[in-house]
Amino acid sequence: MAPMFPKVLFPNVFNKAARAAAASDGPLVARRLFVLGAPLALAACVTNAPPAPLGRAALMYGPVDGEPFPVDEVDLSEVDPRFLRQEVPAPSGTAPGTIVVDINERFLYLIGRDGKAIRYGVGVGKQGYSFKGWATIKRKEKWPHWTPTANMVRLQPARYGPVAAGLPGGETNPLGPRALYLYDGDRDTMFRIHGTIEPWSIGQQVSSGCIRLLNQDIIDLYERVPLGTRVYVKG
């Protein structure tokens, strides 16, 4: 059975100003509700939707309330508007509830019903670092601990050697406020979908392989997807 997600698309439900804006939008927000449904037919990702309106984006990407560490507002001047969260036509061919990550286009899609999807901008791994293929989310963490992989330490000892033992969750942790852990069967792929302390990197190919979202976006996605969600990374 397809999982059920929270239904409000645009407002960040953790932000008081966004909640107030959603209440005033009435039918506009109601039209942006979606529930998961049946599988769709195979086709390529659609990436030509218009940018998110900047007024609404300012609400979505404001400071987040109720967190143990600060989640600051995003400086939208650092992010191309096409990489902001928005509803778009769904990439076909995957069941509702599936996550599709398009490495080349720098988008993550959460597939919904009736041909719709929520699209998030992402930062991706440098050439040769990115995971590709199917995986399953088998672990979710709030303010996760981060430990660089042995391969990261080996390839970039000056950068990762000093933190080889890892960092606790917090505002300086590279994973940000949430992380979704990708597994191949029972094997941890060591790839994550997570937040970032470098919002300027969204839309870029700069990471060590994981998929990074703006912090407000990973909080939103975390609440929408249950354990067992299937993820397809293409590129």
C-alpha positions in Angstrom: 0.0 0.0 0.0 1.3 3.4 -0.9 2.3 5.6 2.1 0.2 8.6 3.0 2.1 12.0 3.2 1.3 15.3 4.9 -0.9 17.1 2.3 0.1 20.8 2.3 2.7 21.4 -0.3 4.2 24.9 -0.1 4.1 26.2 3.4 6.9 25.0 5.7 4.7 23.6 8.4 7.3 24.3 11.0 7.3 28.0 10.3 4.6 30.3 12.0 4.6 32.8 9.2 4.0 30.1 6.6 1.2 28.6 8.6 -0.5 32.0 8.7 -0.1 32.4 5.0 -1.5 29.0 4.3 -4.6 29.8 6.3 -5.2 32.9 4.2 -4.7 31.2 0.9 -7.8 29.0 1.2 -8.7 27.3 -2.1 -5.2 28.0 -3.5 -3.5 25.8 -0.9 -6.4 23.2 -1.1 -5.6 22.7 -4.8 -2.1 21.9 -3.9 -3.0 19.0 -1.7 -2.2 15.5 -2.9 -2.4 11.9 -1.7 -0.4 9.0 -3.1 -2.1 6.8 -5.6 -1.4 4.2 -8.4 1.8 3.6 -10.4 2.5 5.8 -13.4 3.9 5.0 -16.9 7.6 5.3 -17.8 8.9 8.6 -19.2 11.6 11.2 -18.6 11.7 13.7 -15.8 9.9 17.1 -16.5 12.1 20.0 -15.4 10.6 23.0 -17.2 8.2 24.2 -14.5 8.3 28.0 -13.7 10.3 29.1 -10.7 8.6 29.2 -7.3 7.1 32.7 -6.5 9.6 34.6 -4.4 7.1 35.9 -2.0 6.0 32.4 -1.0 9.6 31.2 -1.1 10.5 33.8 1.5 7.9 32.2 3.8 9.0 28.6 3.0 12.6 29.4 3.7 12.3 31.5 6.8 13.7 30.5 10.2 12.3 27.2 11.6 10.6 27.2 15.0 10.8 24.4 17.6 14.2 22.9 16.8 17.0 22.2 19.4 19.5 24.1 17.2 19.0 27.2 15.0 17.7 26.7 11.5 18.3 30.1 10.0 16.4 31.6 7.0 17.9 30.9 3.6 19.6 33.8 1.8 17.6 33.4 -1.4 20.1 35.4 -3.3 22.4 32.4 -3.1 20.0 30.0 -4.7 18.7 29.8 -8.2 14.9 30.1 -8.0 14.3 27.0 -10.1 15.9 25.0 -7.3 13.3 26.1 -4.7 10.6 23.7 -3.6 7.6 23.6 -5.9 4.8 21.4 -7.4 5.5 20.2 -10.9 4.4 17.6 -13.4 5.6 14.2 -12.0 8.4 12.3 -13.7 6.4 9.3 -14.9 7.3 5.6 -14.5 7.6 5.3 -10.8 4.9 4.6 -8.2 3.5 7.4 -6.0 5.5 7.7 -2.9 8.8 7.0 -4.7 11.7 9.5 -4.6 13.5 10.1 -7.9 16.8 12.0 -7.8 18.0 13.3 -11.2 21.7 13.9 -10.7 22.2 15.7 -14.0 19.4 18.1 -13.5 20.0 18.6 -9.8 16.4 17.8 -8.8 14.8 15.5 -6.3 11.1 14.5 -7.0 8.7 13.1 -4.5 6.1 11.5 -6.7 2.5 12.2 -5.9 -0.9 11.4 -7.3 -2.6 12.7 -10.5 0.6 13.4 -12.3 2.0 15.8 -9.7 5.2 15.8 -7.7 7.0 18.0 -5.2 10.4 19.0 -6.7 13.3 20.0 -4.5 16.6 21.4 -5.7 19.7 19.4 -4.6 23.4 19.4 -4.5 25.0 16.2 -5.7 28.3 14.4 -5.6 31.3 15.2 -7.7 31.9 13.1 -10.8 32.7 9.6 -9.8 31.3 10.0 -6.2 27.6 9.7 -6.7 25.5 6.7 -5.9 23.2 5.5 -8.7 20.4 3.0 -8.9 17.7 1.8 -6.5 17.8 2.0 -2.7 15.4 2.0 0.3 15.2 4.5 3.2 15.6 2.2 6.2 16.7 4.8 8.8 15.7 8.4 9.5 17.5 10.7 12.0 16.9 14.2 13.4 20.0 16.2 13.9 22.1 13.2 13.0 25.7 12.4 14.0 28.1 12.6 11.0 31.2 10.5 10.4 33.1 10.8 7.2 33.6 7.5 5.4 37.1 5.9 5.3 37.2 6.6 1.6 36.5 10.3 2.2 39.3 10.5 4.7 41.7 8.6 2.4 41.0 10.8 -0.6 40.9 14.2 1.3 42.9 13.7 4.4 43.5 17.4 5.1 39.8 18.1 5.0 38.3 15.0 6.7 41.2 13.7 8.8 40.6 16.2 11.7 37.0 15.0 11.9 37.5 11.3 11.2 35.9 10.5 14.6 32.7 12.3 13.6 30.7 15.2 14.7 27.5 15.3 16.9 24.3 16.8 15.5 24.2 20.5 15.6 24.2 23.7 13.5 27.7 23.1 12.2 27.1 19.4 11.3 27.4 18.9 7.5 24.2 16.8 7.4 22.0 19.6 8.7 18.9 19.0 10.7 17.7 15.7 9.1 19.1 12.7 7.3 17.5 9.8 5.3 19.8 6.8 5.0 19.8 4.7 1.8 20.1 0.9 2.0 20.6 -1.7 -0.7 18.7 -4.6 1.0 20.4 -4.8 4.4 23.6 -3.1 3.3 24.1 0.5 4.2 25.2 2.2 0.9 26.8 5.0 3.0 24.8 7.5 0.9 22.4 9.9 2.5 19.7 12.5 1.6 20.3 15.3 4.1 20.5 19.0 4.8 23.4 21.4 4.3 25.3 24.2 6.0 26.2 25.5 2.5 22.9 26.7 0.8 24.9 28.1 -2.1 25.8 24.5 -3.1 22.2 23.6 -4.1 22.3 23.0 -7.8 26.0 22.3 -7.8 28.1 19.1 -8.1 30.3 19.6 -5.0 29.6 16.9 -2.4 31.3 13.6 -1.6 28.4 11.7 -3.1 25.4 12.3 -0.9 22.3 14.3 -1.9 21.9 17.6 0.0 18.8 19.8 0.2 18.2 23.2 1.8 17.6 22.6 5.5 13.9 23.7 5.3 13.5 21.3 2.4 15.0 18.3 4.1 12.7 19.0 7.2 9.7 19.1 4.8 10.8 15.9 3.0 11.6 14.0 6.2 8.0 14.5 7.4 6.5 13.3 4.2 8.4 10.0 3.6 8.1 6.9 5.9 10.7 4.2 6.4 10.6 1.8 3.5 10.3 4.6 0.8 12.0 3.6 -2.4 14.6 5.9 -3.9 15.8 5.9 -7.5 19.0 7.9 -8.3 19.5 8.5 -12.0 22.2 10.3 -13.9 
